[in-house]
């Protein structure tokens, strides 16, 4: 699946729109005259197609350079077109040749070299570090690649050098390939190379495994692109014929990792579910809502009773049940020891009833949930999480522990640490977890299909392609949107995820709440059944 947006000049905008009509009908991209909108649309998964025209985007200068400077890592599809007519000819040719991004017109391009569609350090970054070696900045592109994951050849070529000593070169174990038209690629910091000097290799072939050998501080792939004579010809301001690989890279198509197909998920589809009662055990009206909505999955609070679990199993013997384990983090630090002592007896009840999926805490990047008290960031939470899981696993060896959903968004002093920063710092815990929770929220319909809102799980999939996911919370929290509209949005969200590989269940937040939360619950304080339950019960998919 590709998320494409076409950026068109604001001046005489509708002429450019008409020029794009046939292409839009064929491939269905969105259109915008605003570069910032294009940069934020489904980032970082999108492709931005745009005409390269002098003065086309006067507030941003040379638009391709502006994107690379402000939004590095986004896939760009520039088209040389001095007029709307030129753009129309190019786009219509692409349609006729079934060549959506004009790859057949490029003499040379690079396919993505890792399983992770994330750039961790862009070309030209950190000039203060690389200046000592005579480079204007980082001399390649760094890609996310966990230790022992595959590294793929970017283009057909021949191995002309293989360095196997992990300590005698800054690149560590690395491979150098020679390609057509004088291009060369270097794949650095490998754990092992699977090819030998003189071997002919094909694009997409596995040539080695990732690691952090050489001058590296963490597992990743460093890719350098060169072209013979490029420096002397003025094609680059770098020495040694080094070019920016970014314009040559083909962003990977969205495909689920093969390992997800082997995950022991007997349901074979994403289950339709809801989070139970916020702040307490389920009430009778909640159980009736579960029955009416014909839910396939419910996420329980650790205070829910054994009797409630048995009643849910009677409603649907195949119902999937998960439990969130938590504590009061709002006023004092909660140590690993005290947390385990608190949740272990409750977990034992559920474990004895056959429940195996447990989420450890929730929103740990919020101050009310332990940030700046029990941990000062993702790295400290990662250690806390792994210690908790390690102790609980010795008692409950068949349990499957989930990394909790986060509150996403930028840092807010005294309230929240930036969600992406926290996730990155807690990566060791994410990788070790049996599954990963994702919290998805939106306040308007467009947000439901945004990678920053309802489709946030896609950002997780790009970062962690081998991890099994649960949407542990989702909702439209706006108090201005009525339950009928929310119910229809939730039904659309369920439909969207029903056949999405690698997602086990999706839990609407929430059936009810002890206090407040009126804008996110299915039913009011008086216990009346909500429209949401009735709308969900009418699903037909």
C-alpha positions in Angstrom: 0.0 0.0 0.0 1.4 3.4 -0.9 0.3 6.7 0.6 1.0 9.3 -2.1 0.3 13.0 -2.2 0.9 15.3 -5.1 2.2 18.8 -4.2 1.1 21.4 -6.8 2.0 25.1 -7.1 -0.5 27.4 -5.6 -0.4 29.8 -8.5 -3.0 28.6 -11.1 -3.6 25.6 -8.9 -6.6 24.3 -10.7 -4.7 24.1 -14.0 -2.2 21.8 -12.3 -5.1 19.8 -10.8 -6.6 19.2 -14.2 -3.2 18.2 -15.5 -3.1 15.5 -12.8 -6.6 14.2 -13.4 -5.9 11.0 -15.3 -3.1 10.0 -12.9 -5.3 10.7 -9.9 -8.0 8.5 -11.4 -5.5 5.7 -11.9 -3.7 5.7 -8.6 -5.8 7.8 -6.2 -3.2 10.1 -4.6 -4.3 13.2 -2.6 -3.5 16.7 -3.8 -2.3 19.8 -1.9 -0.7 23.2 -2.7 0.9 23.3 0.8 4.4 21.7 1.3 3.9 21.3 5.1 0.6 19.4 4.5 2.5 17.2 2.1 5.3 16.6 4.5 3.0 15.6 7.3 0.6 13.5 5.3 0.9 9.9 6.5 4.6 10.6 7.5 7.0 8.9 7.2 5.2 6.4 4.9 4.1 8.8 2.1 5.5 9.6 -1.3 5.5 13.3 -2.3 5.2 13.8 -6.0 5.8 17.3 -7.2 6.9 19.3 -10.3 10.3 20.9 -10.2 9.6 24.4 -11.4 11.5 27.6 -10.7 9.5 29.8 -8.3 6.8 27.1 -7.9 6.8 27.3 -4.1 8.2 30.8 -3.5 7.8 30.7 0.3 10.0 27.6 0.6 12.7 28.2 -2.1 14.0 25.2 -3.9 11.4 22.7 -2.8 13.4 19.5 -3.0 16.2 20.9 -0.9 13.6 22.3 1.5 12.1 18.8 2.0 15.5 17.2 2.5 16.5 19.9 5.1 13.3 19.9 7.1 11.8 16.4 6.6 14.7 14.1 5.9 13.8 10.4 5.2 10.6 11.1 3.4 10.4 9.6 -0.1 10.4 12.3 -2.8 9.3 11.9 -6.4 10.3 15.1 -8.2 9.2 15.6 -11.8 11.0 18.0 -14.2 8.0 20.0 -15.5 8.1 23.7 -16.4 4.4 23.8 -17.0 1.1 22.1 -16.2 1.2 20.6 -19.7 4.6 19.1 -19.1 3.4 17.5 -15.9 0.4 16.1 -17.6 2.5 14.5 -20.3 4.8 12.9 -17.7 2.0 11.6 -15.5 -0.1 10.3 -18.4 3.0 8.4 -19.7 3.4 6.8 -16.3 -0.3 5.7 -16.4 0.1 4.2 -19.9 3.3 2.4 -18.9 1.9 1.3 -15.5 5.0 3.0 -14.0 3.6 4.9 -11.0 6.8 6.6 -9.9 8.7 6.7 -13.2 11.2 4.0 -12.1 11.5 2.8 -15.7 12.8 6.2 -16.7 15.6 6.2 -14.1 19.0 4.7 -15.2 19.8 3.8 -11.6 18.0 3.5 -8.3 18.4 1.8 -5.0 15.9 -0.6 -3.3 15.6 -0.4 0.5 18.4 -2.4 2.2 16.8 -3.4 5.5 13.5 -4.7 6.9 12.9 -1.4 8.8 11.5 1.6 6.8 13.2 4.1 9.1 16.2 6.3 8.6 18.0 7.0 11.8 20.7 9.4 10.5 20.2 11.2 7.2 22.9 12.3 4.7 24.8 15.5 5.6 23.7 15.3 9.3 25.9 16.3 12.2 28.6 18.3 10.3 30.4 19.0 13.6 31.2 15.3 13.9 32.1 14.5 10.3 34.0 17.7 9.6 37.1 16.3 11.2 37.3 13.8 8.3 36.8 16.5 5.7 33.1 15.8 5.1 30.4 18.4 5.1 28.3 16.0 7.2 27.4 12.4 7.5 28.7 10.6 4.4 25.8 8.2 3.9 22.4 7.2 5.3 21.9 5.1 8.4 19.0 2.7 8.4 17.3 1.0 11.3 18.5 -2.6 11.4 18.4 -4.8 14.6 21.2 -7.2 15.2 21.2 -10.3 13.1 18.5 -8.9 10.7 18.9 -9.1 7.0 20.8 -6.6 4.8 19.8 -6.5 1.2 21.7 -5.6 -1.9 20.3 -2.3 -3.3 21.0 -2.8 -7.0 22.5 -5.4 -9.3 26.3 -5.4 -9.1 29.6 -7.1 -8.4 31.5 -7.4 -5.1 34.8 -5.6 -5.5 35.9 -5.5 -1.9 35.0 -7.4 1.3 36.4 -6.4 4.7 36.0 -9.1 7.3 37.9 -7.7 10.3 35.4 -6.1 12.7 38.0 -3.9 14.4 40.5 -2.7 11.8 38.2 -0.2 9.9 35.7 2.4 11.1 33.1 0.6 8.9 33.8 -2.7 10.7 32.8 -5.7 8.6 31.6 -4.2 5.3 30.9 -4.9 1.7 31.6 -2.7 -1.4 29.7 -3.3 -4.6 30.2 -1.9 -8.1 27.1 -1.1 -10.3 26.2 0.2 -13.7 27.0 3.8 -14.7 30.0 4.1 -12.3 27.9 3.8 -9.2 29.2 2.1 -6.1 27.6 1.2 -2.7 29.1 0.4 0.7 27.3 -1.6 3.4 28.9 -1.0 6.8 28.8 -2.3 10.4 27.8 -5.9 9.5 27.9 -8.9 11.7 28.6 -11.2 8.9 28.8 -11.1 5.1 27.3 -13.8 2.9 29.1 -13.0 -0.3 32.7 -13.1 -1.6 34.9 -10.8 -3.7 34.1 -11.1 -7.4 30.6 -12.5 -6.9 27.7 -11.1 -9.0 24.8 -10.1 -6.8 21.2 -9.2 -7.5 19.0 -6.4 -6.2 17.1 -7.7 -3.1 19.6 -10.5 -2.4 20.6 -11.0 1.2 24.2 -10.1 1.4 24.8 -10.1 5.2 23.4 -9.5 8.7 23.3 -6.3 10.6 25.3 -5.4 13.7 27.4 -2.6 15.2 31.0 -3.5 14.2 33.6 -0.8 13.7 33.0 2.8 14.8 29.3 2.3 15.7 27.3 2.8 18.9 24.3 0.7 18.1 23.1 -1.9 15.5 22.2 -0.3 12.2 23.2 -0.3 8.5 25.3 2.5 7.1 25.0 2.9 3.3 27.3 5.1 1.3 26.8 5.8 -2.4 29.6 6.8 -4.7 30.0 7.5 -8.4 33.3 7.5 -10.2 34.4 11.0 -11.0 31.4 12.7 -9.3 33.6 15.1 -7.2 35.7 16.2 -10.2 32.6 16.8 -12.3 31.0 18.9 -9.6 28.1 16.5 -9.0 28.8 16.6 -5.3 30.5 18.9 -2.7 31.8 15.8 -1.0 35.3 14.3 -1.5 35.9 10.7 -2.7 32.9 10.8 -5.2 30.3 10.5 -2.4 26.7 11.2 -3.3 23.5 11.6 -1.3 21.7 8.2 -1.6 18.3 9.7 -0.6 17.0 10.7 -4.1 17.9 7.2 -5.4 16.1 5.3 -2.7 12.8 3.5 -3.4 10.7 3.5 -0.3 9.7 0.0 0.5 6.2 -1.2 -0.2 4.2 -1.9 2.9 4.3 -5.7 3.5 4.0 -7.6 6.8 7.0 -9.5 8.0 6.8 -13.2 7.2 7.5 -13.8 10.9 4.0 -12.4 11.7 2.4 -15.1 9.7 4.0 -17.6 12.1 2.8 -15.8 15.2 0.6 -18.2 17.3 -2.7 -16.2 16.8 -5.4 -18.8 16.4 -8.1 -16.2 15.6 -6.6 -15.6 12.2 -8.0 -12.0 12.1 -8.1 -8.8 14.1 -10.7 -9.2 16.8 -13.4 -6.6 17.6 -13.1 -5.5 21.3 -13.4 -2.8 23.9 -11.5 -1.8 27.0 -13.6 -2.5 30.1 -14.4 -0.1 32.9 -11.9 2.7 33.6 -10.9 2.8 37.3 -12.8 -0.3 38.5 -14.4 -3.7 37.7 -17.1 -4.2 35.1 -20.7 -3.5 36.1 -23.8 -5.3 34.9 -24.6 -2.6 32.3 -21.0 -3.1 30.9 -21.6 -6.9 30.5 -24.9 -6.3 28.7 -23.1 -3.8 26.4 -20.5 -6.5 25.6 -23.3 -9.0 24.9 -25.3 -6.6 22.7 -22.2 -5.5 20.7 -21.2 -9.1 20.2 -17.7 -8.3 21.2 -14.9 -10.8 20.4 -12.4 -9.4 22.8 -12.3 -7.4 26.1 -9.5 -5.9 28.0 -10.1 -6.2 31.7 -8.9 -4.3 34.7 -7.0 -6.3 37.4 -9.8 -5.5 39.8 -12.3 -7.5 37.7 -13.7 -10.5 39.5 -13.5 -14.2 38.7 -17.3 -14.3 38.4 -17.1 -11.6 35.7 -14.6 -13.6 33.7 -16.8 -16.7 33.9 -19.8 -14.7 32.7 -17.9 -13.3 29.7 -16.8 -16.8 28.8 -20.5 -17.9 28.9 -21.5 -15.1 26.6 -18.8 -16.1 24.1 -16.7 -19.2 24.9 -14.1 -18.1 22.4 -13.9 -14.5 23.7 -10.3 -13.2 23.9 -9.5 -11.7 27.2 -6.5 -9.6 28.2 -5.7 -7.9 31.5 -4.0 -4.6 32.2 -1.8 -4.7 35.3 -1.1 -1.4 36.9 -0.8 0.6 40.1 -1.2 4.1 41.4 1.8 6.1 40.0 0.3 9.5 40.6 1.9 10.5 43.9 5.0 8.4 44.8 7.6 6.3 43.0 6.6 2.6 42.4 9.5 0.2 42.5 9.7 -3.0 40.7 9.4 -4.9 44.0 6.3 -3.1 45.1 4.6 -3.3 41.7 5.2 -7.1 41.4 4.0 -7.6 45.0 0.8 -5.7 44.2 -0.1 -7.3 40.9 1.1 -10.9 41.3 -1.9 -12.1 43.4 -4.4 -10.6 40.9 -2.5 -11.9 37.9 -2.5 -15.3 39.5 -6.4 -15.3 39.5 -6.6 -14.5 35.8 -3.7 -16.9 34.9 -5.6 -19.7 36.7 -8.6 -19.0 34.5 -6.6 -19.5 31.4 -5.8 -15.8 30.5 -2.3 -15.4 29.1 -2.1 -11.9 27.7 -1.1 -9.1 30.2 -0.3 -5.5 29.5 2.2 -4.0 31.9 1.0 -0.5 32.9 -0.2 2.2 30.5 1.0 5.6 29.2 4.3 5.5 31.1 5.4 8.8 29.4 2.7 10.7 31.4 3.7 12.2 34.8 0.5 10.8 36.3 1.6 7.3 35.2 5.1 7.4 36.6 7.2 9.7 34.4 9.6 11.9 36.5 8.7 9.8 39.6 9.3 6.2 38.9 11.5 6.8 35.8 12.9 9.8 34.1 12.5 8.6 30.5 12.2 5.7 28.2 15.6 4.1 29.1 14.7 3.9 32.8 11.2 2.7 32.1 12.8 0.0 29.8 14.8 -1.3 32.7 11.8 -1.1 35.0 9.6 -3.0 32.5 12.2 -5.7 31.9 12.8 -6.3 35.6 9.0 -6.6 36.2 8.5 -9.0 33.4 11.5 -11.0 34.4 10.1 -11.5 37.9 6.6 -12.2 36.8 7.7 -14.7 34.1 9.4 -16.9 36.7 6.0 -17.4 38.4 3.8 -17.4 35.2 6.0 -18.9 32.5 3.3 -19.2 29.9 2.2 -15.5 30.2 2.7 -13.2 27.2 3.6 -9.7 28.4 2.9 -6.5 26.4 4.7 -3.3 26.2 2.1 -0.6 27.0 0.5 2.0 24.8 1.9 5.5 25.0 0.4 8.9 25.1 1.6 10.2 21.7 2.5 13.8 20.9 5.1 16.3 21.8 6.6 17.0 25.2 4.4 19.1 27.6 6.3 20.3 30.7 5.0 18.7 33.8 2.7 16.4 32.0 4.2 14.3 29.2 7.4 13.3 27.6 7.5 13.2 23.8 5.9 9.9 22.7 8.4 9.2 19.9 11.4 10.0 22.0 10.2 7.8 24.9 9.5 4.9 22.5 12.9 5.2 20.9 14.6 5.3 24.3 12.6 2.3 25.6 13.4 0.2 22.5 15.1 -2.6 24.4 11.9 -3.3 26.3 9.8 -3.1 23.1 12.0 -5.7 21.4 11.9 -8.0 24.4 8.1 -7.7 24.9 5.9 -10.6 23.7 3.7 -8.0 22.0 3.3 -4.3 21.8 0.3 -2.1 22.7 -0.6 1.0 20.6 -2.9 3.8 21.6 -4.7 5.5 18.7 -6.8 8.7 19.0 -8.3 11.2 16.6 -10.8 14.1 16.8 -11.9 14.3 13.2 -12.5 11.7 10.5 -9.3 12.5 8.6 -7.3 11.8 11.8 -8.7 8.3 11.9 -6.7 7.5 8.7 -3.6 9.4 9.7 -0.4 7.8 10.8 -0.3 10.3 13.7 -3.8 9.3 14.8 -5.9 6.2 14.1 -3.2 4.6 11.9 -0.4 5.2 14.4 0.1 1.4 14.4 1.7 1.7 11.0 4.5 3.8 12.5 5.0 1.0 15.0 5.0 -1.6 12.2 7.7 0.4 10.3 9.9 0.6 13.4 9.2 -3.0 14.6 8.2 -5.1 11.6 8.4 -8.4 13.6 6.3 -7.4 16.6 2.8 -8.5 17.1 0.5 -5.5 17.9 -2.7 -4.8 19.8 -4.6 -1.6 19.6 -4.9 -1.3 23.4 -6.9 1.9 23.3 -8.6 3.8 20.6 -11.3 6.5 20.5 -12.5 9.9 19.4 -12.2 11.8 22.7 -13.9 15.0 21.4 -16.9 16.0 23.6 -18.4 17.9 20.5 -18.9 14.6 18.6 -22.0 12.7 19.4 -22.2 8.9 20.0 -23.9 8.1 16.7 -21.0 9.7 14.8 -18.4 8.1 17.0 -20.1 4.7 16.7 -19.9 4.9 12.9 -16.3 6.0 13.1 -15.5 3.1 15.4 -17.2 0.7 13.1 -15.1 2.0 10.2 -12.0 1.6 12.3 -12.9 -2.0 13.1 -13.5 -2.7 9.4 -10.2 -1.1 8.5 -8.2 -3.3 10.8 -10.2 -6.5 10.5 -7.9 -8.1 8.0 -4.7 -6.2 8.8 -1.9 -8.7 9.4 0.0 -8.6 12.6 -2.7 -7.0 14.8 -4.4 -9.3 17.2 -7.3 -7.3 18.6 -8.5 -3.7 18.8 -10.0 -2.3 22.0 -12.2 0.8 22.0 -11.7 3.0 25.0 -13.9 2.4 27.0 -17.2 0.8 28.0 -17.6 3.0 31.1 -15.7 4.8 33.8 -15.8 5.3 37.5 -15.4 9.1 37.3 -15.5 11.5 34.4 -14.3 10.4 31.0 -17.8 11.2 29.6 -16.6 11.9 26.1 -14.8 8.5 25.7 -17.2 5.9 27.3 -19.9 3.8 25.5 -22.5 4.4 28.2 -23.4 7.3 30.5 -23.3 7.3 34.3 -27.0 6.3 34.5 -26.1 2.9 33.0 -28.1 3.4 29.8 -27.0 1.4 26.8 -25.1 3.5 24.3 -25.6 3.9 20.6 -22.1 2.7 20.1 -22.9 -0.8 21.3 -25.9 -1.0 19.0 -24.0 0.3 16.0 -21.2 -2.2 16.6 -23.7 -5.0 17.0 -25.0 -4.2 13.4 -21.6 -4.9 11.8 -21.5 -7.1 8.8 -18.0 -8.1 7.9 
